[in-house]
Amino acid sequence: MAWWETLFDDRYLRLWGPLASPEATEQQVEGIIAYLRLEPGASILDLACGYGRIAIPLAQRGFRVTGLDLSETLLGQARANGAQAGVRVEWHQGDMREVPWVEAFDAVVNIFSSFGYFADEEENLRVLEGVARALKPGGRFLIDVINRDWRVRQPLQRYWFEAGDLLVLSDPWLDPVEGRAGETWRWLEGGQWQSLEFDVRIYTATELKALIEAAGLRWVTAYGGWAGEDFGPQSRRLIALAEKPK
Ligand SMILES: C[S@@+](CC[C@H](N)C(=O)[O-])C[C@H]1O[C@@H](n2cnc3c(N)ncnc32)[C@H](O)[C@@H]1O
């Protein structure tokens, strides 16, 4: 099985949950609304919505939100979180390569490095083709991934970080020919070593723009952060805005 079919379970909730602080999430949600210039009540698809971290605050602000994700575990958490927040979100279990909607949304978002998972680039393109299909003419797409120009200049050194009460050891790697990067994480739990691995395609803005255009969308701009920062080689994030031609 591919790593993305198995990683997004309770381990993801425990290890990544603490990394996405409420303050960071709030800033991302405000950025999404500002960059997409959403009208009140607009319909939004959160593609690879996870446990509803972004979809739920968007619904709380009055948008009509649909979330699609592959992971039953994360969708279960999303349903519970949505019910607790008292909001309605349409949750769908499915694969992001098979987006089932046609001209249904004013906006589609793909946030927090939820793209580039497939080893075959045609499959990554298929995701964007689904986005293009699902958007209404004139609808907008916002995608948030790591900036390859930034990533290649980071040292490939082993590092430790804390996730809640866990201490995680990470070994990062990068393949500059395939344009992929990944990490192996190891941590001690109950006296046993646990581990997981992930690897994703990392894109320069030039490469992401070409893929977005190949899917039939029009590139609008790129931001380097959630508060209107200009995009540049020093930007850790690549937040790209595209539009479906009318
Ligand atoms: C890094 S998480 C980000 C989740 C969410 N966008 C956020 O910002 O919190 C990536 C998400 O992609 C989902 N995912 C992985 N492979 C998928 C696939 N083939 N189709 C749909 N979702 C997938 C995972 O289950 C996970 O929820």
The ligand as an SDF file (V2000), in Angstrom:
LIG
                    3D

 27 29  0  0  0  0  0  0  0  0999 V2000
   -1.4970   16.7750    5.3340 C   0  0  0  0  0  0  0  0  0  0  0  0
   -3.1630   16.2690    5.4910 S   0  0  0  0  0  0  0  0  0  0  0  0
   -3.9850   17.8340    5.3820 C   0  0  0  0  0  0  0  0  0  0  0  0
   -5.4210   17.8210    5.7970 C   0  0  0  0  0  0  0  0  0  0  0  0
   -6.1440   19.1560    5.7050 C   0  0  0  0  0  0  0  0  0  0  0  0
   -6.1200   19.6970    4.3460 N   0  0  0  0  0  0  0  0  0  0  0  0
   -5.5800   20.1820    6.6730 C   0  0  0  0  0  0  0  0  0  0  0  0
   -5.1680   21.2540    6.2130 O   0  0  0  0  0  0  0  0  0  0  0  0
   -5.6030   19.9370    7.8850 O   0  0  0  0  0  0  0  0  0  0  0  0
   -3.4590   15.4770    3.9410 C   0  0  0  0  0  0  0  0  0  0  0  0
   -4.8240   14.8440    3.7700 C   0  0  0  0  0  0  0  0  0  0  0  0
   -4.8810   14.1980    2.4950 O   0  0  0  0  0  0  0  0  0  0  0  0
   -5.7000   13.0400    2.6320 C   0  0  0  0  0  0  0  0  0  0  0  0
   -5.4290   12.1260    1.5160 N   0  0  0  0  0  0  0  0  0  0  0  0
   -4.3140   11.3910    1.3050 C   0  0  0  0  0  0  0  0  0  0  0  0
   -4.4180   10.7210    0.1540 N   0  0  0  0  0  0  0  0  0  0  0  0
   -5.6360   11.0150   -0.3660 C   0  0  0  0  0  0  0  0  0  0  0  0
   -6.3180   10.6320   -1.5400 C   0  0  0  0  0  0  0  0  0  0  0  0
   -5.7770    9.7840   -2.4230 N   0  0  0  0  0  0  0  0  0  0  0  0
   -7.5510   11.1490   -1.7690 N   0  0  0  0  0  0  0  0  0  0  0  0
   -8.1180   12.0020   -0.8800 C   0  0  0  0  0  0  0  0  0  0  0  0
   -7.5110   12.4090    0.2580 N   0  0  0  0  0  0  0  0  0  0  0  0
   -6.2900   11.9280    0.5100 C   0  0  0  0  0  0  0  0  0  0  0  0
   -5.3160   12.5030    3.9780 C   0  0  0  0  0  0  0  0  0  0  0  0
   -6.2450   11.5780    4.4800 O   0  0  0  0  0  0  0  0  0  0  0  0
   -5.1800   13.7920    4.7890 C   0  0  0  0  0  0  0  0  0  0  0  0
   -6.3940   14.1180    5.3920 O   0  0  0  0  0  0  0  0  0  0  0  0
  1  2  1  0
  2  3  1  0
  2 10  1  0
  3  4  1  0
  4  5  1  0
  5  6  1  0
  5  7  1  0
  7  8  2  0
  7  9  1  0
 10 11  1  0
 11 12  1  0
 11 26  1  0
 12 13  1  0
 13 14  1  0
 13 24  1  0
 14 15  1  0
 14 23  1  0
 15 16  2  0
 16 17  1  0
 17 18  1  0
 17 23  2  0
 18 19  1  0
 18 20  2  0
 20 21  1  0
 21 22  2  0
 22 23  1  0
 24 25  1  0
 24 26  1  0
 26 27  1  0
M  CHG  2   2   1   9  -1
M  END
$$$$
